[in-house]
């Protein structure tokens, strides 16, 4: 990530979400002020976040388009202030190259593009030129249209094929392979059934030895599975999905609540690193008289 090598061979990472927006589905308006947003970011860092993802445009289903000028007004003060206080990894959540370029100039390290670098033709060239890290997400349509009858023949195969196509196109455009990370886009142009099929097959989605990022935090498919759409009831199910995702090999987890997800990540890694014994000793079974 812009000269910062990340070792993901054994330990996964938490990406903490900072929505500098008035209308994000989970925390819209809570961190619209730059000082509030940075205070929230620093609190997440203290709880174990190693990446802070800052966004100025809601990508919830049906969210309205936000002009670049508005997006810049929302995110640049946050990035500028956070960079003065922290030297860790900052991600800009945008599909606009002008927003990404200004964010990178202010100290961001990663571009997290929900369009998979397809919406803005200048985005791939910018990422190649700057050497930033790149999160390539799969989305059916765009936030305004993505939930209008999303249809797949085989959602797992199609998402994986999309990753392969993006890898080839973006590396041909000059982006280094090691800069790329892939996100299946849970909830972005997918039904609840599609989301669960992807989660059940996370181990099949990785390509070219590149890491996966999973963003499931507080999303509505959790509520639909549990039969309770109350947003406040989705925190612990998110933790369960983080643990399951790490067991399946996902190395970066984008979440709203850092500490419980960070702890779930580390506990999952403790399980994965536990020694495996060929034979298990069994206690003797008492025999009857």
HELIX and SHEET records of a PDB file:
HELIX    1   1 UNK A   34  UNK A   46  1                                  13    
HELIX    2   2 UNK A   68  UNK A   85  1                                  18    
HELIX    3   3 UNK A   97  UNK A  105  1                                   9    
HELIX    4   4 UNK A  123  UNK A  130  1                                   8    
HELIX    5   5 UNK A  155  UNK A  172  1                                  18    
HELIX    6   6 UNK A  177  UNK A  179  5                                   3    
HELIX    7   7 UNK A  192  UNK A  200  1                                   9    
HELIX    8   8 UNK A  202  UNK A  204  5                                   3    
HELIX    9   9 UNK A  220  UNK A  226  1                                   7    
HELIX   10  10 UNK A  231  UNK A  233  5                                   3    
HELIX   11  11 UNK A  235  UNK A  247  1                                  13    
HELIX   12  12 UNK A  258  UNK A  273  1                                  16    
SHEET    1   A 9 UNK A  13  UNK A  19  0                                        
SHEET    2   A 9 UNK A  51  UNK A  55  1                                        
SHEET    3   A 9 UNK A  89  UNK A  93  1                                        
SHEET    4   A 9 UNK A 110  UNK A 113  1                                        
SHEET    5   A 9 UNK A 133  UNK A 137  1                                        
SHEET    6   A 9 UNK A 180  UNK A 183  1                                        
SHEET    7   A 9 UNK A 212  UNK A 214  1                                        
SHEET    8   A 9 UNK A 252  UNK A 255  1                                        
SHEET    9   A 9 UNK A  13  UNK A  19  1                                        
END                                                                             
